[in-house]
């Protein structure tokens, strides 16, 4: 009799105790190719141990052994199958594994693990009797050769798990193994995965060395088994955490709440403060009561600040904060701290064409108007007197807390030279100075450094002057006499013609006299022919009558211009007075003669 599984002759041995006969294989004809498999050993060992008790079922045992042998012969092994087997032994070329086929499979050492380990450590990974899952790399049953791979089986199983994680979008913990160009490398279920630098954090991190060796949760955002590509993202996990924290925080925040956070970004329009899940914006107008050019001048990135919540918009996820709301408004107490007339110290923080802004304290600024910079100078720009950043002392002139305006004066800290001018230059005092300005209505003359007076165009000469620039130019030295000084309005009126000799009177013609008489007496009655009656000629007496000089009051000249002490007037001024008197006497004589003729 032959065993169908091994094709070896079998001899039936009869027993004397009445038990069924047992097949026996001769030692010379037993197969020499392979040792008994552990599978067979595990099945037969219990039978041998309990032989006396299982004697009645010897026939069943024989049938089972025959069925197992037939199953091994009939079992087909194909490339790509995932099988489970038992380690038989560890040899020099690999590990022998019983997978239930007619021959055992071999796992080469390079197919045991993804890690690059030395051979001595690879031999210690498995031992006889261990159960292992393997992948059939090649199956050649005719030649009795089956090549298996443990790492391919693990990879296949890992890909199945990775696919499940990807489909469920579940985060998985990974440990960063190394840094490579453009990102980091980690392993997910034993499969190499890539974590791009842009997916490491919410913002791109230029330095990635600090992440090597760290463990953190990631999400699989891209999966391609054919190309062996697994792309991870830590940013997606952080964003989900932030979103959850934002929703929780926005539901708790309310206006007027006081929060504390760290400044994470400073921009030109304000600063962003991290509140733990959401960033609040402090607009530049809500940082401080004081003045600044850029927010970085008063607040720095990384600084911890306290702020008051102004508004919360859960839909747009926006929180508006105010730092200065936690500090009292200096304009509320400005009137008590800085009464009118008091002197204050401050720093020039801004210059404009109309004045200089001085910061008295943070959030409290006053304006020194350009007219309040100096008693004597007339600057075209405040930079001619003060500089930005300069510490100055000023006097409080006006306060308007409602409009948040504080008017300061710089010149008030110095004595007013205009107060002493009327005493030093009474009307009629001759002065000498240089022309500093020419206008259509007169000439400005500097009589002292910073003190200027105006010679009106009517006071330049006795003859009519059309353009002052025809007679003078800047820098010319001019002599004049003081007419009036107004220290309040800071105006000085001068006259040049009062120092000049008046022109000689010119005889008037009959036509001129007629016109003058008509202007004084009004229209004359006409005769029947519509002609005016003719006056009798007075001859040479009438022809030689001098022209009457108009009085100063007839030209609207103010009394202040001529109201000065005649004792200090010059000789030229005295001659002017005599000429006026002489003209008036002649006019009076002419009028009396006309009355007599009538």
TITOR-258105 format. One record per residue: residue in three letters; x, y, z of N, C-alpha, C in turn. Coordinates in pm, whole numbers, plus 50000, padded with zeros to 5 digits. Each point is the difference from the previous one (the first is absolute). Example, Ala and Ser with C-alpha at 12.3 -4.5 7.8 and 13.67 -1.06 7.14 Angstrom:
ALA513194943150780499115011950000500905012050000;SER499655010549928500825011950006499235010950073;
END
This chain:
UNK500864988050000499145012050000500885012350000;UNK499585010849925500795012449990499205011650058;UNK500775009150059499395012650049499835009349882;UNK498785004649978499725008549884500685013550014;UNK500185004950122500605013350016501484999849972;UNK500724989150045501474999549988500474990049897;UNK499094991849943500354989949900501024990050056;UNK499864996450126500914990350063499204987750040;UNK500664988349993499294987850040499704999950148;UNK498824994950029499564999550139499714985350034;UNK500474995650117499794986250046499015000150114;UNK499024990949988498954998950103500534990850109;UNK499985005250122500484992350116498794996150083;UNK499874986950020498874995150077500345000450146;UNK498985001650084500205000750145499374987750063;UNK500484996650117499534987950070498915003050099;UNK499785013150029498995003650101498665003349938;UNK499844997249872498705001949936499795013849944;UNK501015008650012499855013649945500214999749852;UNK499505010049931500165000349854501455000649962;UNK500324994249888501425000149956500435014349966;UNK501315002950020500585013249974500944999149881;UNK499945009649915500954999949887501385003450051;UNK500994994149938501395002450042500845001949875;UNK500795010250002500875003049886501394995350035;UNK500584993349908501364994950022500975011550005;UNK500994998750082500975010750019500815002449876;UNK500294989549922500835001749880499275007349891;UNK498694998949997499225006249892499295012950044;UNK500315005450120499395012750045500575011649921;UNK499235011049976500505011649924501095007150076;UNK501065003949927501155006850061500005015249972;UNK499095005049918500085014149955499755009850115;UNK498954997750075499615010250099499724993650133;UNK500225007650102499694995650136498515001750024;UNK499504993150098498575001550032499685014650032;UNK498895004649945499595014050020499415001750138;UNK500105011850051499385002450132498524997849998;UNK499405002349882498564997849992499654985650029;UNK500804991449940499764985750024500354996450142;UNK501055006350047500434996450136498965004050102;UNK499435011549978499005004650097498764991449996;UNK499754993749885498794991949991500234985750051;UNK501204995149980500284986150038500494998750141;UNK500555010650052500564998950136498954996350101;UNK498865006050000499004995950099499564985749983;UNK499994995149879499584986249978501004990450060;UNK501325003449984501034991250056499975000450151;UNK499725011950051499995000950147498844992250060;UNK498914999249931498814993250052499724987149922;UNK501044993449955499844988049917499194989150070;UNK500274997150126499234989250060498525003150006;UNK499645012850020498605003350014499315001149865;UNK500775004549893499385002349870500134988049909;UNK500304989150052500184988349916498764996749919;UNK498795001550055498844996349920499805008749877;UNK500605012550000499795009049886501205000449908;UNK500764989449994501184999749914499635001249855;UNK498884994249959499605001049860499695014249960;UNK499355007450089499705014249971501265008249986;UNK500994997050085501275007349993500674997749867;UNK499924988049953500624996849871499285007749889;UNK498695000350009499255007249896500315015150002;UNK500165005150124500315014450010501355003249942;UNK500944991250024501355002149946499974999349850;UNK499234990849946499914999049854499335012649942;UNK498975005050070499325012049950500945012250002;UNK500785001050108500965011150007501024999449889;UNK500454988149974501014998549894499395003549865;UNK498774995549978499365003449872499765015249988;UNK499655006350114499775014549997501275007649966;UNK501114995250051501275006549968500314998749852;UNK499704988849946500284998049857499075008449914;UNK498755000950045499035007249918500065015350019;UNK500585004750112500045014450027500885007049899;UNK499465010249942500745008049902500445013050063;UNK501205003749974500565012650052500325008949881;UNK499475012250003500205009349889500665012850049;UNK500665006749909500685012550031498975010650041;UNK500315007550106499135010650047499094995950113;UNK499964986950034499144995850109500595004250135;UNK499095002650093500405002950138499624987650081;UNK501014993250055499784987550072500555001250141;UNK499554990850082500504999350137500654986650020;UNK501195000150058500734987650018500734999750133;UNK500764988950018500744997950125501484998549967;UNK500825006650079501454999549979500494986050038;UNK500744993849903500554986550022501405001250058;UNK500835007549932501375002150050500565012649935;UNK501095004950056500715011849948501344995249947;UNK500185001149867501224995349938500965011249966;UNK500984996649914501015009949960499485009349892;UNK499044995749922499505008149889498675006750031;UNK499344995450107498725005950034499274991650102;UNK498705002450004499154993450098499044990949925;UNK499964986950040499084990449939498665000650071;UNK498935000949918498665001550054499094989749936;UNK499254993050084499004990449952498715007549974;UNK499585000649872498785007049962498904990249958;UNK500224986450027498974990149969500114994649858;UNK501095002949932500204994749865500924987850007;UNK500254993549880500834988049995501445003050038;UNK500385012649991501365003750037499945012850082;UNK501005002350078500055011850085500495012149920;UNK499535011850045500475012349937501165006050076;UNK500785008049929501195006450057499805015250000;UNK500285006250116499985014750009501465004650002;UNK500515005949894501375005450003500125010650108;UNK501215001850052500195009850108499645014349957;UNK500235003249873499695013749956498515002649984;UNK499194989250021498555001549993499334999050136;UNK500845001050105499434999050133499525013450054;UNK500715011049969499675012950059500355011349903;UNK499295011350018500295011949921501275006950049;UNK500324997850124501185006350057501264992749953;UNK501045008149986501284994549956500774995150121;UNK499804987050033500614994150120501094990149959;UNK500984997950087501024989849971499384986050005;UNK500704990549937499474986349989499794993650135;UNK500885002650097499874993850131498695004350067;UNK499625012649984498755004550058498794994749923;UNK500174998549867498904994449922499694985750040;UNK501034992250035499794985950039499244999150131;UNK500065010850082499344999650129498555004749994;UNK499575004649882498635005049990498974988850012;UNK500324988249946499084988650003500714987950058;UNK499224991050057500534987450055499034988949965;UNK500444987550002499124988849964498744999750086;UNK498894998049933498714999450069499235013049993;UNK500665011149960499295012849989499044999849882;UNK498855006250019499055001649892500305013149928;UNK500044999249869500375011849922499125000949876;UNK499675012449964499245002649878500985003849891;UNK499864993349884500975001949892499275002849869;UNK500785005949909499525003049865500764991149903;UNK499264993049908500634990949904500615008449889;UNK501325000349997500725007549897500124991649873;UNK500344987250018500144990949885499664985950046;UNK499254992749915499604986250034500334990849882;UNK500984991150019500404990149898499904986250065;UNK498754994549997499774987350070500674988249932;UNK500155000549869500634988949930501444998250045;UNK500695011550021501394999350047500095000850151;UNK498835000850067499995000350146500595012650058;UNK499695011749938500585012750047498875010350018;UNK499895005150123499035010550031500745011150075;UNK499995011949942500675011550061498925008750065;UNK500225002950128499045007850076500625013350046;UNK499135009050044500465013150049499135004350117;UNK500675002150110499265004550118499705015049992;UNK500975007849953499785014449996498975003949894;UNK499934992349892498975002849899498614997350056;UNK499904989550080498704997050063499625010950099;UNK501025004450078499715010850094499655012849927;UNK500695002649888499715012049922498584999549945;UNK499634988549950498654998649946498965002250108;UNK500274994250114499075001850111500005014650046;UNK501195006449996500105014150038499255008849902;UNK500094996749871499295008049901498504999250020;UNK499554988350042498574998650028499595009050116;UNK500835000450105499705008550114500115014849962;UNK501025003049920500175014049958498825004649916;UNK499514991249915498845003449919498795002650089;UNK499864992150104498885002050091500135013550072;UNK501235003250043500225012950066499725011749906;UNK500414998449876499795010549900498515001949971;UNK499284988949990498575000949971499235006350115;UNK500424997050122499315005550117500535013750041;UNK501095004449937500635012950032500375000850147;UNK500484989050053500384999550141501475003950015;UNK500355007450106501415003050025500734987850053;UNK501284999349977500834989050044501295005650057;UNK500504994050106501245004550062501204994849921;UNK500935008749974501224996249929501195006250073;UNK501154994449972501265005250054500905003749883;UNK500485012249999500855004849891501364993150010;UNK500404993649889501254992749997501175008549950;UNK499745008149898501095007949943499445011949924;UNK500935009249972499675011749920500574998249860;UNK499195002749902500434999049861499695013349931;UNK500365000949876499765012349925498505002349984;UNK499575011250051498595003749984499084995250108;UNK500514992650100499104995550104500624989750093;UNK499144991550057500404989950098499514986349956;UNK500644989650057499644986149969499564993150128;UNK498884992949992499494992250112499454986949944;UNK499634990850088499474987049958498614998350059;UNK499084995849912498634997250040499734985249976;UNK499794992650108499794985549990501144993349924;UNK501215005350023501174994249935500255004849859;UNK499155008549945500155005149864500595014050007;UNK501005002549919500665013049996499025010649950;UNK499935011250072499085010949965500775013250003;UNK499495009749926500675013049985499115011150057;UNK500615008550082499325011450060500615012949943;UNK499335006549905500565012349940500205011050105;UNK500955009049972500285011050092498795009250014;UNK499235001649893498835008750006498874994250084;UNK500084986950033498954993550077500434996950142;UNK501165005650041500494997250135499245008350103;UNK499755012849966499325008850095499075009449923;UNK499315008550073499085009449936500755009649910;UNK501215003550038500855008549918501254992249963;UNK500505003049882501174992649952501185002150094;UNK500614989050042501135000350092501284997649924;UNK500915009949999501244998049923500944989750063;UNK500014999250133500894990650069499204987750043;UNK500374988349944499274987650027500784990450089;UNK501245003450031500814990850079499404997450137;UNK499325009750058499454998450133498884989750005;UNK499424996449886498904990349996500494985649993;UNK501274997949967500534986449988499984993350137;UNK499374988250006499874992650125498725002950075;UNK499275010149959498735003250067498884991149950;UNK499054997550088498804992449964498795009150011;UNK499154999849901498805008250001498984994149904;UNK498745003550017498954994649911500035006949864;UNK499724992349896499935005249864498804993849930;UNK499675006049886498954994549916500594996249864;UNK499444989349942500424995949866499165008049901;UNK500675008649922499275008649907500134995249856;UNK500934990749975500144994649864500534985750010;UNK499404991049918500364985850006500004994349859;UNK501114993749963500124993449870500844987550019;UNK499304988350007500724987650029500874995649884;UNK499545002549879500804995749885501365007049997;UNK499995012850033501265007650002500664999750138;UNK499344993450095500564999350134500085013750066;UNK499025008649975500055013850049499005001750114;UNK500525005050112499185003450115500425014050044;UNK499085009749990500285013950037499245003250129;UNK500735005450097499435003050130499845015150019;UNK499195003650100499805014150034499755001550149;UNK500895007050064499775003750141499155012650007;UNK500115008249897499245012549996498504997550004;UNK499544989549931498574997049999499494996850139;UNK500824993150079499604996650137499955012550086;UNK501045008549984500055012450079498835009149964;UNK499675000749871498885008549958498684995250060;UNK499814986950006498784994850061499955003350149;UNK501154998850066500055003450142499715014850020;UNK500615008349913499765014450011498545003449974;UNK499414993449903498605002649968499104996650118;UNK500294988950064499204996150116500185009950114;UNK501255004450021500265009650106499365013549968;UNK500035004049872499415012649960498505000250028;UNK499354989249960498554999450021499675000850149;UNK500784993450082499765000250144500275013950058;UNK501115006249955500375013150052499025010849956;UNK499604999649873499085010249951498644999350067;UNK499634988250043498724998650070500085005250143;UNK501215001250053500175004650138500325014850010;UNK500695005749898500395014050006498805009249988;UNK500065011050076498945010149996500655013850005;UNK499335010249943500555013750009500225004150144;UNK501055008050021500435005250130500774989750082;UNK500174987749948500854990450069501465004349990;UNK500774997050100501445002950000500744987049977;UNK500834999749896500724987949964501505002850000;UNK500774989450000501465001149998500544990549894;UNK500955004549924500574991749894501365005049957;UNK500564992949906501345003249950499905005949861;UNK500775010549977500025006549869500724990849902;UNK499284996049895500564990749903500405007049870;UNK499485011949977500345007149876499755014950019;UNK500955007949947499905014750005499975005149857;UNK498935006949963499865005449866499835015150008;UNK499925006349883499875014449996498645004750051;UNK498974991649983498675004150042499614995050139;UNK500874992250065499694995250134500814987850037;UNK499614993650110500704988050048498984989050023;UNK500464987449982499164988450023500454993350130;UNK499024996550082500264993950131499374986150002;UNK500824989850031499504986250008499254998150131;UNK498754995549987499154998050117499744985350028;UNK500744991249932499784985750021498964994449907;UNK500314999649872499074994849902499545010549902;UNK500055012550037499595010949912500905012050028;UNK500285007649894500845011950013499125012350001;UNK500165008250101499275012750008500835011349943;UNK499325009649939500665011549938499865012350089;UNK501155006050028500045013050068500375010349894;UNK499025007849956500285010249898500985010350055;UNK500765006249910501025009450044499415011550081;UNK498755003449974499365010750076499624995550141;UNK500064986950028499614994950131501204994750078;UNK501215002949954501194995050069500345008950119;UNK500065013049977500375009450106499375013549972;UNK499935008250106499505013649983501025008949933;UNK501264995850002501075008149946500134999149850;UNK500985007449948500255000649856501184990949965;UNK499934993649885501104991949948499864999149850;UNK501114996849936500004998749854499644985949958;UNK500584990150068499744985849972499764992850132;UNK499054990450004499724993150126501224993450064;UNK501004996349920501184993550058500795009450090;UNK499695012949996500685009550088499514998750144;UNK498814994850020499424999350135499724985750044;UNK500034990349910499704986250036500844990749914;UNK500424988750059500914990849932499384986249988;UNK500444992749897499544986249980500474991350114;UNK499104991450051500324991450112499665006050134;UNK499635012650003499655006850124498614995650048;UNK499884998150130498714996350059499265012750040;UNK498775001149956499215012150023498634996450054;UNK499395009650067498614999050044499175009749918;UNK498804995749962499165008249915498544997950036;UNK499215009549956498554999550023499304996249870;UNK499034990950008499264995649882499005010849961;UNK500125004749875499085010049950498804993749930;UNK500274989949914498914993449928500444986049961;UNK499014991249981500244986049961499074996749884;UNK500594994349893499224995849883500254985149978;UNK499154991250057500244985649988499974995149856;UNK499145005849916499904995349862501285002749923;UNK500555011750015501245003549930501244996950082;UNK499774994950124501104996250089500955011850022;UNK499425011250037500795012050024499725005450140;UNK501105004150064499915005850134500795013149997;UNK499345011050034500665013050006500325003450145;UNK501255003950022500495002650135500475014550012;UNK500185004250123500535013450029500894999250123;UNK501245004749983500935000550113499835013050077;UNK499795010949928499925013050067498705001550079;UNK499004991349974498755000950075500204996750147;UNK501104993150033500294996650138500775011150072;UNK500325010849927500715011550057499075012049992;UNK499975008250106499105011550004500385010249894;UNK498985006849946500205010049896500605012750063;UNK501195004349956500625011850061499215012949977;UNK499125000449899499245012149973498915002450104;UNK499694989850080498965001750101500485008750116;UNK501305000350023500545007650114500975010849955;UNK499985003649873500985009649950499805013850062;UNK498765004150023499755013450055500525001250142;UNK499904989350078500495000450137501514999150007;UNK500594992049913501454998050005500775011549936;UNK499425005949895500715010449926499105012349983;UNK499835008150104499145011949987500605010249904;UNK499155008949951500455010249906501025009150068;UNK501095002649931501075008350053501134992050060;UNK499794987150026501064991950058501024996149893;UNK501194997050046501074995949909500114984750000;UNK500214994649882500104985449985501264996649921;UNK500524988250025501134994749926499494989549904;UNK500554999749880499574990249901501034997749892;UNK499684990749914500884996149891499315002849868;UNK500725006649909499455002849868499904986949923;UNK498764996149966499774987249932499545001649856;UNK499705012349960499565001949861500095014649960;UNK500355002149874500105013549945499105000949877;UNK499215010449995499135002549885500215014549956;UNK499525003749882500175013949956499345010150093;UNK499014995950079499295009550085500454999650146;UNK500914990850038500464999850138500734987350037;UNK500294998850130500734988550053499164993150106;UNK499934986549995499274992150099500974995450108;UNK499605002250125500834996750115499254989850086;UNK500664988850030499404989650085500315003450145;UNK498965003650074500175003350141500114987350083;UNK499184990149967500054986750060499384990449900;UNK500214986950015499454990749901498505001949982;UNK499605003149877498615002049969499535014350012;UNK500865009050048499635014050017500995008749923;UNK499515006049891500845008349916499405013949987;UNK500875009849994499605013749980500635005749874;UNK499395010549947500485006349878500555013850032;UNK501235002349957500595013450003499825005749860;UNK499075009449986499785005849868501255007549956;UNK500175001149870501215006349947500115014550046;UNK498865006350026500035013850047500385001150146;UNK500024988950073500334999950142501414994950026;UNK500784998849896501364994850018500985010950044;UNK499835012249953500975010650030499295013550000;UNK500535009350083499465013550003500425007949877;UNK501204997749957500585008749896500124993149865;UNK500284986949999500184993049872498654996749938;UNK499985000049870498834995649924500424988249912;UNK500144988050061500504988649922499004995449895;UNK500534995449889499154994249896499604985750034;UNK500844993650081499724986250043500514998350143;UNK499284992250084500434998350139501414994250015;UNK500484992949899501344994150009501095010650008;UNK499685012549972500985010750013500235003850146;UNK499074995850088500105003450142500244987650086;UNK499264989249975500134987750079500234988249906;UNK500514989050058500264987949924499214988550061;UNK499684990249916499274988250049500884992150095;UNK499404996150113500754992950104500595009150105;UNK499925013149982500565009750094499105001450123;UNK500625001050118499265002550123499825015050015;UNK498765004450020499695014350010499135002650122;UNK499995012550043499115004750105499015009749937;UNK498734998750033498975008449941498995003850108;UNK499175009949965498975004950091498634995949944;UNK499124995350088498664996049960499195012649971;UNK499485001249879499215011749959498514997250003;UNK499574988749942498584996549994499854984850013;UNK498864995750057499704985850018498574997649956;UNK499804989749918498664995949957499934984850011;UNK499634994850119499944985450016499024993249908;UNK498905007049967498994993849912500574997449862;UNK500675009949944500614998549869501404994050007;UNK500464997450125501334994150023501085008749935;UNK499975012850036500965009549947500685007350115;UNK501305001349988500815006950098500935009649926;UNK499815013050024500805010249933501145004450092;UNK501194999949948501195003750075500705011749934;UNK500815006850079500785011249947501454998750043;UNK500885001349904501434999550030500565013850032;UNK499505010049931500545013550020499615005750136;UNK498944994650060499565005250129501004996950112;UNK500934991149974501044997250100501105010549999;UNK499955009449904501005010749988499315013550018;UNK500765010650043499405013450013499495005149865;UNK498885007650003499415005449878500665013449968;UNK500805000849891500665012849967499025010649953;UNK498804996149958499045009949949499455008850112;UNK500064995450122499465008050110500835012650025;UNK501284999249974500865011650026500195009049877;UNK499494995949884500215008149879499345013750008;UNK498765001550046499405013450005500815009850085;UNK500644994750105500805008950084501325003649933;UNK500564990949926501285002649935499855007449868;UNK498854998349935499775006749872498665007350003;UNK499945011650062498745007649997499745005249860;UNK498745003849967499695005449867500875012049967;UNK500485000549877500875010649955501474996850008;UNK500354988850061501404996250012500544995549866;UNK501085006249952500594995349874500734986850020;UNK499874991149905500664986950005500644997349866;UNK500904990250001500674996049877500064984849996;UNK499714994049885500034985449986500084995649857;UNK500114987049983500114994349866498654994549954;UNK499785000949869498764994849941500044984850004;UNK498984994150060499924985450010498924994149911;UNK499095008649952498934994849916499325011149923;UNK499534996749880499305009449913498664994149962;UNK498965008050014498654995949961499375011049917;UNK498804997649951499295010149922499515011550086;UNK499874997650133499465010350087501065006850085;UNK501284996049988501025006650078501314992650006;UNK500845005050096501354994650016500194996550147;UNK500554987950027500314995750136501465003150028;UNK500235006450117501345004250040500294994250139;UNK501174993850016500404994350129500725010750080;UNK499385004050112500615010450082500844994150113;UNK499724987550036500794992350097500004985649953;UNK500944991950048499984985849960498664993550034;UNK499274996049896498714993650019498845009450014;UNK500225013050007498945010050013499915007549868;UNK498824999349938499805006449871498865009950006;UNK500115010749922498945009749986499615001449854;UNK498815005549977499485001449865499925014849962;UNK500625003449885499815013149940498934998349893;UNK498815005550030498924998649902500355007449873;UNK499404995749889500325006049871499685015049997;UNK499035004050082499645014350005501005008150081;UNK500884993250077500995006750083501414998749943;UNK500104995549877501324998649940500525013349945;UNK499135007849937500415012449936498785009049986;UNK500285013249977498905009349977499364997749864;UNK500824995749906499464996749868499404985950003;UNK499104997549910499324987049996500984989149959;UNK500014989050075500864988549973499124988649953;UNK500274995249879499224988949945500484986750054;UNK501314997949997500594987350045501175003050093;UNK499954995450123501145002250090501294993949947;UNK499884989449920501204993749946500735008849901;UNK499335010849950500695009349910500985008950075;UNK499765001750131500865008750079501004992450087;UNK499604987850046500834992850095500174985449955;UNK500984993950062500204985649985500474994550134;UNK499924987050017500384993850127501455003150032;UNK500225003650126501345003050045500335014850001;UNK499185008349934500255014550001499785005450141;UNK500835009950033499865006550131499075012049985;UNK499025000950090498975010249992499905007250134;UNK499795013349994499725007950118498525003150004;UNK499424999050118498575002550017499765005450139;UNK498755003550027499615005050129498864991350053;UNK499994998050131498964991950065498705007750001;UNK498954993649949498675005850007499184993950112;UNK500044986850011499194993550102500564986050026;UNK499874995450125500424986550039498844993550074;UNK499594988249954498944992350065500624987250054;UNK500364999650130500674988150055499104987850005;UNK498685002050005499084988550007499974992849865;UNK499785007849893499974994249867501384998749939;UNK501025005250072501394999349955500155006349861;UNK499575012749994500095007449876500665013550025;UNK500855003949907500685013050006499725007249868;UNK499485012450009499745008049881501105010349986;UNK500605000649882501115009249973499615009549887;UNK500745011049989499805009549891501365004949952;UNK500184999849873501245005249939499825014349954;UNK498805003249951499805013449941500035010950107;UNK499744996450129500035010150105501425005350023;UNK500994992849949501385004750009500455007149873;UNK499145000849899500335006449874499465014349998;UNK500645008749920499535013849983498795000049907;UNK498915006350044498814999949913500235008249874;UNK499374996749891500175007449875499365013950009;UNK500535009749919499455013549999498604999849941;UNK499085009150051498635000249947499975005149856;UNK499144995149919499875003849858498765008349982;UNK500075011049910498805008349978498904992149931;UNK498785003950034498864992949944499405008049886;UNK499554993849900499355006449886498555002850033;UNK499365008749915498605003650022499114987849988;UNK500344991149904499174988049985500104991250123;UNK501204998450056500154991950120499265005950117;UNK500085013850008499285006650109498504998349986;UNK499515001149872498604998049976499554986150042;UNK500784990049964499654986350038500014998050149;UNK500975006350069500064998750145498805006750065;UNK499615011849948498855007150056498724992149978;UNK499894993949883498804991949971499904988250095;UNK501134994050030499964988650092499605004350140;UNK500395012350040499655004750134498585004850011;UNK499535007949898498705006450008498884992349932;UNK500304989649929498954992549934499715005849863;UNK498984994849928499705004449864499465014550000;UNK500385008549898499595014049986498715000849918;UNK499115010350027498765001449920500315004649858;UNK499184995849906500215003249861499025011149957;UNK500325008349892499115010449949499014993949902;UNK499245009149933498984995249908500594992349882;UNK501245003149968500634993149888500664987050045;UNK499884996750124500584987650049501475001150031;UNK500525013150005501425001550030500165005050142;UNK501124996450058500295004750134500535014449995;UNK499625008150094500525013850003501504999950024;UNK500685008849926501455000850009500405009550112;UNK501074996250069500575008450105500925010249939;UNK500015011550063500925010349954501414996350036;UNK500895002649909501404996450021500625009450101;UNK500804994750085500725007850099501375003949952;UNK500304996749877501295003949943501144992150058;UNK501115007350010501224993450045499884995050141;UNK499135006350079499884995650138499424986050009;UNK498974998349911499414986650000500944990049938;UNK500705003949896500904990649935501154996050091;UNK500425009250086501154996850086499614993350128;UNK498684996650018499584993550124500614986050010;UNK500504997050114500644986950021498964989250023;UNK500374987849962499104988350021499934996850148;UNK498804997650047499804996650141500444985650025;UNK500844998050101500454986550035498934992750079;UNK499684988549962499014992350078500524996950138;UNK499105000550093500394996550136500084984850015;UNK500774996250098500204985750018498724992950036;UNK499105007050069498754993650038499144996849881;UNK500175007749887499194997449882500404987249931;UNK501204994450025500474987649937499804988050091;UNK499385002550112499724988650088501204995150077;UNK501035008450012501184995750076499665000050147;UNK500344989550068499644998850141500785010050082;UNK499385004250104500645009850087501244994350066;UNK500044986550018501154993850065501265002049921;UNK499885001049867501205001549918500645013850020;UNK499195010450036500535013750013499995004750144;UNK499514991650088499925003850141501324996950068;UNK500955008249977501294998250066500495013550048;UNK500995000050086500535012250063500745008349898;UNK499575012349970500705008149900501395004350045;UNK500244998750131501335004150047501094990749949;UNK499624987449968501024990749951499984999249850;UNK499135007349935499964999949853501215007349945;UNK500404996449883501165006049935499635013149936;UNK500995007249948499755012749932499154998149878;UNK500234988849931499194997349882498534999250037;UNK499714993450114498624999150045499425013750032;UNK500825009150056499545013550033499655007649874;UNK500804998549895499725006849874498714994749938;UNK499754987750021498754994449948498815006850066;UNK500055002150129498905006450071499805014549954;UNK501075007849980499905013849955499395000849861;UNK500384990549913499435000049865498514997750002;UNK499574991050085498564997650011499275012450049;UNK500585006950098499375012250054499925011049895;UNK501075001949922500055010549898498934997649894;UNK499844987549958498984996749899498605002750052;UNK499764997050127498675002150057499675014950007;UNK500985008450035499775014450007499645005849865;UNK500694996149895499725005049867498604995749955;UNK499644988150029498664995349961498925008050070;UNK500245003150129499015007950072499865014149944;UNK501125006249959499955013349941499215000049871;UNK500204989449919499274998949873498514998950021;UNK499594992850101498584998150028499375013150046;UNK500755008150081499455012750048499815009649885;UNK500925000349905499875008949884498784996249918;UNK499744987449983498844995749923498725004550067;UNK499964999650131498805004450071499765014949982;UNK501085008049998499855014449982499435003449863;UNK500464993049896499525002749864498554996749987;UNK499554989950073498594996349994499145010650068;
END
